[in-house]
Amino acid sequence: MRYSLSGKTIDTCMIGTWAWGTGTNGGKFVFGKNYDEQTLRETFDTAYDLGFNFWDTAEVYGMGSAESLLGSLIKDKDIIISTKHFPGKKYKKGENTEAVQGSLERLGVKKADIYWLHSPQNITDNMKELAEIQKTGLIGSIGISNANADQIRLADMVLHANGSRLDAIQNHYSLLSMQRESKSLELCRKKGILFFGYMILEQGALSGHYDADNHFPALSVRGLSFSKKKFQKITPLIDCIRRLGKKYGVDSAQIPTAWAVAKGVIPIVGLTKPDHARGLNAGLTVILSDDEITELESLAIGSGVKCKGFWE
């Protein structure tokens, strides 16, 4: 399936770089390990050669370091760029303009194809400013992340009043957060707003690579938020994901991604190794049956586990 954004055709998947940053909010802080820069460069090259040209980053991923690394890789390449600004609790006039300019400088590009308000703070003021920035040509489409249905309506209304529109939202969407996002997803379908889902794999918990006996590094954000007890509760779901991976001949991590695509969500998938890119390319051909989708969702709901990030 393909979609249109800012006059460009985009594929069913966007590649995320959350784990690419170093230091605060980087790979070690969030995922419990740093990722070798040379491997990340090889990962980018592999993914790009496979046709993945839609890349997502943010100013807070490693506090600019992920943007800088991505920027060093995309020179002279046909890349669709998505980046984000995390606003302050109190709106400060010009903060979005300053953030856009900083991101474009780190990325080495003249325009961000889509620019997101990373948190639904001071929506009216921030959206008015983004609409003005859009008129300068520095950003293409406008999106908002981590927003509920009411906040999505407000953002869209403000943008329409200022000669623009809300093109997309980017929310936490997985088998363990789908119930919370049902209203937002339905609203986006009705309004023609693209719905991008991050943490489809719950930072690896739903990849089939981890379980109660092999779980996350304790001293990491994902280790603190996803305990051994939670893994025990979702064991039947993990078993189902692994079984379906074997059935379709793909890495088990591709099953939750295929589920998200079936729900009309554009998944944002983080890649840190070349094999991840090759696996994703193979996995995007998987089409789950209605019964398989129902089984996955029933096991997820039955586990009683509901995931929500501390930033949401």
PyMOL commands that set and color helices and strands:
alter all, ss='L'
color gray80, all
select helices_A, chain A and resi 18-20+27-31+37-49+65-73+95-107+123-136+149-161+178-191+202-204+221-225+228-233+235-248+254-262+274-283+290-303
alter helices_A, ss='H'
color red, helices_A
select strands_A, chain A and resi 3-5+8-10+14-16+54-56+80-85+112-117+139-145+168-172+194-198+266-270
alter strands_A, ss='S'
color yellow, strands_A
deselect
rebuild
show_as cartoon
